[in-house]
Amino acid sequence: MTEWIVFAFLILGAVFNLMGLLGVLIFPDPYTRLQASSTCSTTSVMSVFIAAMIDSGISAVTGKILVITLFFFISSPVSAHIIALYAWKNEIIPWRRKGGQE
């Protein structure tokens, strides 16, 4: 039974990873690309970490994965903010829809 749960979380991680990749390829400017990649990569990595924790059971490995998960939860939004701030300071203009919808 736990194998199926682990498999489901791994598939979920792969799906979110693919969605983030498509977002990076499709979206028009660095800000929307950053949003797609950071959100989907965080969700993807968390799904894989949850699968690893379920697969390892209650052990020291689970604790180590939990610490890595907490570090990733902190570092991923911070790095996305730093990249967006760099783009903003270099005056990269956010994309706007043409046609006067304001």
C-alpha positions as CSV (number, residue, x, y, z in Angstrom):
1,M,0.0,0.0,0.0
2,T,2.8,2.5,0.8
3,E,4.4,1.8,-2.5
4,W,1.3,3.1,-4.3
5,I,1.3,6.3,-2.1
6,V,5.0,6.8,-2.8
7,F,4.4,6.3,-6.5
8,A,1.5,8.8,-6.5
9,F,3.7,11.4,-4.8
10,L,6.5,10.8,-7.3
11,I,4.0,11.1,-10.3
12,L,2.6,14.3,-8.7
13,G,6.2,15.7,-8.5
14,A,6.9,14.9,-12.1
15,V,3.6,16.5,-13.2
16,F,4.3,19.7,-11.3
17,N,7.9,19.7,-12.7
18,L,6.6,19.5,-16.2
19,M,4.1,22.3,-15.6
20,G,6.8,24.5,-14.3
21,L,8.9,23.8,-17.4
22,L,6.0,24.6,-19.7
23,G,5.5,27.8,-17.7
24,V,9.1,28.9,-18.2
25,L,8.8,28.2,-22.0
26,I,5.4,29.8,-22.5
27,F,5.2,32.9,-20.3
28,P,6.4,36.2,-21.8
29,D,8.6,37.9,-19.1
30,P,11.0,37.0,-16.3
31,Y,8.5,37.8,-13.6
32,T,5.8,35.4,-14.7
33,R,8.4,32.8,-15.7
34,L,9.9,33.1,-12.2
35,Q,6.5,32.6,-10.6
36,A,5.8,29.5,-12.6
37,S,9.2,27.9,-12.1
38,S,9.5,28.7,-8.3
39,T,5.9,27.6,-7.4
40,C,6.0,24.4,-9.5
41,S,9.6,23.5,-8.4
42,T,8.7,23.9,-4.8
43,T,5.6,21.8,-5.1
44,S,7.5,19.2,-7.1
45,V,10.4,18.9,-4.7
46,M,8.0,18.8,-1.7
47,S,6.2,15.9,-3.4
48,V,9.4,14.0,-3.9
49,F,10.5,14.6,-0.3
50,I,7.1,13.4,1.0
51,A,7.5,10.3,-1.1
52,A,11.0,9.7,0.3
53,M,9.8,10.2,3.9
54,I,6.9,7.8,3.4
55,D,9.3,5.3,1.8
56,S,11.9,5.5,4.6
57,G,9.4,5.2,7.4
58,I,10.1,6.4,10.9
59,S,13.9,6.6,10.9
60,A,16.9,9.0,11.0
61,V,16.6,9.4,7.3
62,T,13.1,10.9,7.7
63,G,14.4,13.5,10.1
64,K,17.2,14.4,7.7
65,I,14.7,14.8,4.8
66,L,12.5,16.9,7.1
67,V,15.4,19.3,7.8
68,I,16.2,19.5,4.1
69,T,12.5,20.2,3.4
70,L,12.5,23.1,5.9
71,F,15.6,24.5,4.4
72,F,14.1,24.3,0.9
73,F,10.9,26.0,2.1
74,I,13.0,28.9,3.4
75,S,15.6,29.2,0.6
76,S,13.3,28.8,-2.5
77,P,11.1,31.9,-1.9
78,V,14.2,33.9,-0.9
79,S,16.1,33.0,-4.1
80,A,13.0,33.8,-6.2
81,H,12.8,37.2,-4.5
82,I,16.4,38.0,-5.1
83,I,16.1,37.1,-8.8
84,A,13.0,39.3,-9.2
85,L,14.7,42.1,-7.4
86,Y,17.7,41.9,-9.7
87,A,15.3,42.0,-12.7
88,W,13.5,45.0,-11.3
89,K,16.7,46.9,-10.5
90,N,17.9,46.3,-14.1
91,E,14.6,47.9,-15.3
92,I,13.2,44.8,-16.9
93,I,9.6,45.9,-17.6
94,P,6.8,43.5,-16.6
95,W,4.7,42.3,-19.6
96,R,1.4,44.1,-20.1
97,R,-1.5,43.0,-22.3
98,K,-2.0,45.1,-25.3
99,G,-5.4,46.7,-25.8
100,G,-6.0,49.1,-23.0
101,Q,-7.5,46.9,-20.3
102,E,-6.7,49.1,-17.3
